Amino acid sequence: MLHRIFVISCLSSILLLAACSSEPPVDTVAEAQVIREVSREWSAAFAVKDLDAIMSYYAPDALQMPANSPSIQGKEAIRAWYELWLPNPDVTSTFAPDVIEVAVSGDLAYDRGTYHFKLDTPDGTVEDRGTYLIVWKKIDGEWKTLADMSNSDGGS
């Protein structure tokens, strides 16, 4: 009888310790809201063409997969790509997420949404609308873009 009580007591202690040492579940809804706000801030940085702010949302090893263009690997290469077209005063680029899903682990997420790109040139307006998919990774407590892919709807 004492042996049984001892075993039950040990098992209860192990279960109690396991329960205490496990991390609390991630609030995926709250994390999705954080990403939605980060996305708003990022879009606002595009509106004012603040390249440093735009780049602050990328992971160091990020991958940019722009519509109708080759992939770009790494934060510095992505910066150089933006420097080619973002400073143009006749460029506007907007985007907004439709769906944000956060993994139960709380360290990865994705958002998909729509974008609109417009450039006025002496030869006319170049306009592109489409969808995008961003993979987010939580790095040092902040959500950073790991991969950003755009899919054109076939602009002009």
Order of alpha helices (4+ residues) and beta strands (2+ residues): alpha-alpha-alpha-beta-beta-alpha-beta-beta-beta-beta
